[in-house]
């Protein structure tokens, strides 16, 4: 392979920048909130974890709904 044909190096840090950090902090906060709101049963905790993973979907949905009204 010629030097001119080399592919550019990829960033090996693997992060997503500041957006990933904000999402990560939001995820941790949502996990704490939803698990605290669970009534203590196993399935309530599992539901809390699932809600924490998808909370941005509901945030964007309701924000767009409010903007369209």
C-alpha positions in Angstrom: 0.0 0.0 0.0 1.4 3.3 -1.0 1.7 6.2 1.6 -0.8 8.2 -0.4 -3.4 5.5 -0.2 -3.5 5.2 3.6 -6.7 5.8 5.4 -6.9 8.7 7.8 -6.5 7.7 11.5 -9.6 7.4 13.5 -9.9 9.0 16.9 -9.2 6.2 19.4 -10.9 7.9 22.4 -14.2 6.5 21.4 -16.2 9.2 23.2 -19.1 11.2 21.9 -17.9 14.5 23.2 -19.9 16.8 25.5 -23.2 15.5 24.3 -22.4 12.0 25.6 -21.4 13.4 28.9 -24.6 15.2 29.3 -26.6 12.2 28.3 -24.6 10.0 30.7 -25.3 12.4 33.6 -29.0 12.5 32.6 -29.1 8.7 32.5 -27.6 8.5 36.0 -30.1 11.0 37.4 -33.0 9.3 35.7 -31.9 5.9 37.2 -31.8 7.4 40.7 -35.2 9.1 40.2 -37.0 6.1 38.7 -35.6 3.5 41.1 -36.5 5.7 44.1 -40.0 5.9 42.7 -40.3 2.2 42.4 -42.5 0.5 45.1 -39.7 -2.0 45.9 -40.8 -4.9 43.7 -38.4 -6.5 41.3 -40.5 -5.6 38.2 -41.0 -2.1 39.4 -37.2 -1.7 39.5 -36.8 -3.2 36.1 -39.5 -0.8 34.8 -37.6 2.1 36.4 -34.4 1.1 34.6 -36.2 0.8 31.3 -37.8 4.2 31.8 -34.4 5.7 32.6 -33.0 4.4 29.3 -35.8 5.9 27.2 -36.6 9.2 29.0 -35.1 11.4 26.2 -37.7 10.0 23.8 -40.5 11.2 26.0 -38.8 14.6 26.5 -38.4 15.2 22.8 -41.9 14.0 22.1 -43.5 16.3 24.6 -41.3 19.2 23.6 -42.2 18.9 19.9 -45.9 18.5 20.9 -45.7 21.7 22.9 -44.0 23.6 20.0 -46.7 22.4 17.6 -49.6 23.6 19.7 
